[in-house]
Amino acid sequence: MGARVLLTGATGFIGTALIPALLAKGFEVHAVARKAFSPPPGNIITHSVDLMDLAARRALVKSVAPPYCLHLAWNAIPGRYLTTRENLLWTAATLGLYHDFVTCGGRRFLGIGSCAEYDWSYGLLKEADTPYRPSTLYGSAKEASHRLLQGSALLDGVSFAWAHLFCTYGPGESPGRLVSDIALGCLNGEVVPTSLGTQIRDYMYVKDVANALTCLLDGQVEGTVNVASGIARPVSEVILAVSEAAGRPDLVELGGRESPVEEPQSLVADVNRLRNEVGYEPSYTLIEGVCETVNWWRSQIRND
């Protein structure tokens, strides 16, 4: 029997990819979501629990008594998550979950943060060097959770790591994001207006993100770690790769819409910690990840 890990947000975009990655590492996965769901085969136990419900959350952690916790759950609805006041509730729930975890003997806690915590004026974002200056409520809530958990872990003697995610894409991503919207539009034969795509971003395929998080959880690296590709790409490269995989690059209108004025020109991760300390490098090229993603969307359209 492998070590028990409590995985929150198990039915979300990244959580769905994490379950097979954790199982492959030999973990006994206790997967948590608000609604009941059917798990994939393997050493997995599901729990239907609302983490905002203090009594239910405490009962869950006490019953599982996990030595590991990988906390993904948060509001990530496109168009809402950056500004919703629910971010405040998730900060409180995250701190409460950590408290329950430590009270029940937990040893290693991996929380999921965001590049939105950083000062975006720096362009290349490095864990130890780039200051924090979040510009959204979401980024502020993540950064506050990060600081409080890190300080508490030092006092508690708990092994703590915090992953900064950048631009994740892949099967299961919600509509309303760049890759999913281009894939859906092209597959449905619709014109897709985009910005000129001159912004520089760091995209990582969701299976690579899941495998990187699993390696981080299973190791001893502590503190903040950027989980990203480290590759600086113009957004136009991603746009064209998705439209070509869908077979309809003619439907993309580069420059058909304005870029939001608040968007930074460049957001790229320094990934030396991920590569040299965690020991993880991405397995998927952009083309491989995009092709799998478009094929997944194609299968969803056929099944509708």
N, C-alpha and C positions, 0 to 999 in steps of 0.2 A: 504494500500500500504506500503510495507516494505522500509527500507532505501536503497538508490541507492548505488550500488558498481560497480566500473569500474574494470572489470577483463581482464587483458591482457594475451595473450598466451592461449586463451580460447579453442583452438582446439588441444593443445599439450597434451602430456601424462598426466601430473598432472592437467592441466586445464580442461580436459574432466571429470575427477573425481571430480573436485571442483564445477562444475556447480550444480549437484544435492545436494551437501553438502550445498552450499550457499542458494539454493532454500528452502531446509529443514529448514534453520534458519530464513526464512522469508524475505531474501533480494530480492530486485528488481535488477536482474543481467543485467548489460550492458556488453556483452561479445564481446571482440575485437580480431580479427584475420586479417591477411593480405588478405586472400581470403574469399569470401562469403561462408557461411555454414548454414545448416539447424539446428536450435536449438531443443533441446528436449522440451516437453511440459512444461509449467510453466510460471512464471513471468520473462521472459527473452527477451531482445532485443539485436539483433546482430548488429555489426558494422564492416564493412570491411575497415580497415585503416592500412596503413604502418606507424608504429611509428617512422620510420626514416624520414618521410616526415613532416617537422616542421609545415607547414601550415595546413596540414590535421589533425595532432595530436592536434594542438591548437583548431581547429574548433570542433573536437570531444569532447574534455574536456569541452569546453565552452557550447556546446549543451546539454551535459549530466549534467554538474555541480554536480558531485558525491561527497557526504560527505565522502565516503570510496573509497579507491583504493587498489586493490591487484594486484601487478605487478609481473607477472610470465615470460613474454616474454623475451627470450634470445636465442642465438644460442646454441642448445644442441645436435648437430649431433654427434653421436659416431665416434670416430676416428679423429674428427676435432675440436671440441669445446674447447679443452684445449689450443690449439696453434693458432687458427685463429685470424688474426688482426681484424676481425669483433667484437671481444670483446671490442675494443676501441670504436667502433660505438655504441655498446649497452650501454656502460657507459654513453656516451653523450646523447643517447635517454632516458635513465633512469632519468638522472638529468633534462633533458628538460621536461619529463612527470611530474616529481615532481613539477617543477616550474609552469607548466600550472595548475596542480591540486590545488596548494596553491593559485595561482592567482584567481581561480574560486571558492574559499571558501572551499576547501577540509579540512576535519578535522582529518582523520586517514589514514595513509599510511602504508601498509605492503609490504615490499620488500622481495624478495627471494634471499638468499645468499647460501653459500655452505660450507661444511666442508673443502673445498680446500683453504679457507682463513686462516685456522689455521696453526700453526707450528706442523707438523705431528710427530715430534720426541716425543711428549708428550703422544701419545697413547690414554689416556682418555682425551677427549676434553671438557673443561668446559668454559662457556661463560665469566665469570668474571676473570678467572685465566689463561687460556691458551693464550699465546701471538699469534699474527698474523705473519706468515711468509710464504706467499703463494709461491709455487714453480713452478707455471704455469701462463701463461698470463691470463687464465680464472680466476684463483683464485685471481690474482692481480687486475683484472678489477672489480670483485665482491667486494673485500675488499675496493678498492678505492670508489666505489659507496656507499658502506655501511658507510664509515667514512664521506663522504661529505654530504650524506643525513641526517645522525644523527646530524651533526653539524648544518646544515640548519634548521632542525626541531626544535632544541633548540631555535634558533633565531626567528623562525616563530611562535612558540607556537603551533606546530602541533604534534598530538600524532603519534609517529613513532615506528614501530617494524620491526625487521629484523630476518627472519627465516633462520637458518643454516640447510640445508637438508643434509642427509647422503646417504645411499644406498636405493633408492626407487625402488620397482619392482611392476609389476602387469599388467593387461590387457592394451593393447595399447602401451606398451613400444617398442621402436624401436629395430629392429634387430641390432646386434653388441654389445649387452650388455650380461652379464653373464646369467641371468635367461632366457631371450628371446632366446638366441642362444642354450642353452641346451634344452629348450622346443621344439624349432623348429627341432633341429637335431634329438632328440629322436623320435618325432612324425613322422618324415620323414624317420625313419629307418637308420639314418646315424651315423657313429662313431663320437663321440664328444671328442676330446682330451682336457684336462684341466690341469691346474697346480695341484700340490699336494693338494692345498686348505688349507694349514696351516695358511694362513693369517687370522687375526681376523677382522671381520667387523660387522657393525650395520645395519641390514636390516629392513625396515618398508614397509608394504603393502600400495599401493598407496591410497586406500580408507581411511586408517588411517591417512596418510599424509594430505589428503584433509580435513578430519574432524578436525584434529588438527589445520590446518591453518585457518579454518573457526572459530573455537573457539578463536584462537588468535586474529583474525580480529575483532570479535564481543565483545572482552573484553577490558580491559584497561591496560594490561601489555605492557610495553614499553622496548625498547632496544633489545638486541640479545636474541634469544631463539633457543635452539637446538630442531629440530623437528625430532625425531628418536625414536627407541624402547628402547634404553639403554641396550639392550641385546647383550653381546659379543658372537659371534658365529664364529667357523671356517668356512671358505668358503666351505670346503668339505661338511659340513652339509647341506648347501643350495643346492649344486650341486646334492647331493644324493636325497634330498627331491624332487627336480624338476624331476629328471630322474625316480624316483619311481612313482610320480604322472602321468608321461607319460607312465608308464608301461614298460620302457626299461632301467633299471639301468645297464644292460649288455653292453650298447653302450658307456658308459662313461669310458674314459681312464684317471684316475687320474694320474698325472705326465707325461701325454703325451705331454705337452708343458711347457716351462719355464715361471716362473713368471717374469714380467718386473723388472729389477734391481732397478728401482727408486721407486717401490711400498713399502710403509711402512708395517711393520709386523702387526700393530694394529691400527685401527681407530674406536673408540667407543665413543658415546656421553654420557656425563653426562646430564640426563634429569630431574633433580630436578625442574628446572623452569617450564618446560612443565607440569609436574605432579602436583606440589604444588601451582604454581601461576596461570597458565592457566587452570589447572584442567582437563587435558586430559591424558588418558591412552589408549594404543592401544586396539582395540576390537578383532583383528584377530590374531590367532596363525600363526606361520610360515606355518604349514601344511595347514590350511584353505586358507591362501593367495596364496600359491603355487598351490593348487588344482583349485582355481578359475582362476588363471593365465593360467595354462595348458589347462583347459577346454576352455578358450577364444581362445587360439591359435589353439586348435583342431577345433573349429567352423570356424576359418578363413581359415584353410586348406580345410575344406569341402566345403566352399563357393567359393573357387578359381576355 
